[in-house]
């Protein structure tokens, strides 16, 4: 059975910084939201936590493109993570969680697990 999810509003379009990431808090924990206006899709969301250090730093990483893959480089140990799949390009056994992103008017929404009370009520 697929876990219940919901679209959580995490920020507005005005909060986004082109070619960069911002950290937002969700029921799932900290998430890094990236806005790359020259790409389609232009919005990406991955876990904010660097799996190599455990620190919440990925939103502060440098965005780029490696062989057509949109990536963020961790500011600590410089590993590159795909913004589409979450896979580490230097070690494909390591990945960060990715989140579907939705632009809803001026709101940026992420698909996250519904909390237990919402699941029971539904």
N, C-alpha and C positions, 0 to 999 in steps of 0.2 A: 504494500500500500504506500503510495506516494505521500510524503508529509505535506500537510497544509501549508500554504504560503500566503503572503499578502504583499501588496506594494506599499512600502513605507516611504513617505516623503522625508528626504534627508537634507535637502538644501534647495536653493533657488538658482536659476540661471545666473543671477547677478553675483552669486558666491564663487562661481567658477573662474579659473584663471587659464587663459589659452596656453596650450602646450605644457600644462602642468597638472599637478594633482592637489586635492584637498582631502583632509581627513574628516570623516563624519562618524557619528556614533549610531549604531543600530542595535536592535535586540540581539543580533548575532555577534555584536562586538564591533571594534573599530574597522572601518572600511575606507579604502583609498579610492576616490572618484577622480578620474582623469578626463580632461576635455582637450581633444585634438581636433580643432575645427577644420583642418585640411584633409581629414579622413572621413570615410563613411563606413561604419557608423563613427560618430565623433565622440561618443561617450563610452567609457569603460569603467568597470568597478572590480577591484580585487581586494583581498584581505590587506589590511594596513600592516600586518605583522610580518617581518622578515623571518623566514623559517630558519635561516642560518644563525641569527643572533637572538631571535625571540623579541627584538625591540620593535615597537610600532613606529616605523620610519618610511615605509614604502611611498606614501604620498609625497614625501620630500625628495624622492629620487628624480633623476634626470630622465625625461622621456626621449624616445628616439625610434629609429626604424632599423632593424637588422634583417637584410635580405627580404624586405617587404613585410616583416612582422613588426607590429607596433609593440614596443617594449618600454619597461621602466627599469633603470639600473638602481639597485639598492645603494643608498648613500653610505652604507657601512662597508660591505665587502665587495661591492660592484657587480654582483651577479645580475644578469638580465632576466626579467620575467615577462613572458608574453602577456599582453593586456587582454588578448582574446581567450587564451586557454589557461593561463596561470602557470604554465610549465616554465621551469628554469632552463634557459638555453645552455648553460654550462653543465648542468646535471639534470637530465630529464627524469630522474627518479624523485625529484623534489618539485613540488608545485604549491601554489597558493590558491585559495578558494576564489572563484570568480562569481560575479553576481549579474543577473540581467538588469539592465538599466532602461528606464522609460522617461521620456520627456513629456510631462503632462502640464500644458500651459507654461507657466513659469517655474513649476516644481520639478525637481529631479527626484525620481522614485527608484528604489531598489527592491527587487523581489527577495524577501527574506522569509525564513520560517515564521509561521504564526506562533505566538506564545501559547502556552498550554491552555490558558483560560479561553482564548479565542477559538482554539481547536475544539474545546468541549462545547462551547456555545453554538458552534456551527453545526 
